[in-house]
Amino acid sequence: MNLHAVRAIYAFEMARTRRTLFQSIVSPVISTSLYFVVFGAAIGSRISEVDGITYGAFIVPGLIMLSLLTQSVSNASFGIYFPKFTGTIYELLSAPVSYFEIVVSYVGAAATKSILLGTIILVTAELFVSVRIDHPVWMVLFLVLTAVTFSLLGFIIGVWADNFEKLQFVPLIIITPLTFLGGSFYSIHMLPPFWQSVTLLNPVFYLVSGFRWSFYSLADVGVSISVAMTFVFLAICLVIVAWIFRTGYRIKT
């Protein structure tokens, strides 16, 4: 593996985060803090506890997952789309860098940013509510796997998109609604039976459920199912990325 090339691309992407610190880090943290204020004041006053956990603490994993998913997709999609937009992607493809090294560099940088942001949000949450982590190893595992998986998804979107509108379409129109409707702010047991069945069709639900289990040992589905679903998403994204580079889809043309 050309580690020098991987480090160079990775460092370039991380440097872009430092140059856009407010947009990359500060803005998502402020938005998440507003969620605590609004949901904690408006809904928390009506729902004191969910399964023995205060409502403010209950929504912490969901808020972290919301930011993690959207930022992973956005960072990775923009990271690969911008070289396509400027034409520098051809210099990268002609360099002695393998496709695997390109993916590792861009996806690794995007996942690192998301994990850093998730950690900051977790620390910020302590300013509003008391949070406990029953299974820290599983929490880190879910955090890393989710960040890598959705960074791969963002990479795919960045390759697929041919304008900035398409670049924002999936995160805003698909990922964010699925996260809101995936049990981020409630337990599905609070829903009528029909909507519980509908929620089970939402793939993000399994990620949120497993991540919340790592905090409070509470889950709407078995943690093994959540882990399995995460690996399924990861495998699907890897297969699609491999197909993109094998065929040159929207990269070499």
Secondary structure, DSSP 8 states (H G I E B T S, - for coil): --HHHHHHHHHHHHHHHHHTHIIIIIHHHHHHHHHHHHHHHHTTTT--EETTEEHHHHTHHHHHHHHHHHHHHHHHHHHHHHHHHHTTHHHHHHSS--HHHHHHHHHHHHHHHHHHHHHHHHHHHTTTS----S-HHHHHHHHHHHHHHHHHHHHHHHHH-SSHHHHHHIIIIIIHHHHHTTTSSS-GGGS-HHHHHHHTT-HHHHHHHHHHHHHHS--SS-HHHHHHHHHHHHHHHHHHHHHHHHHTTTT--
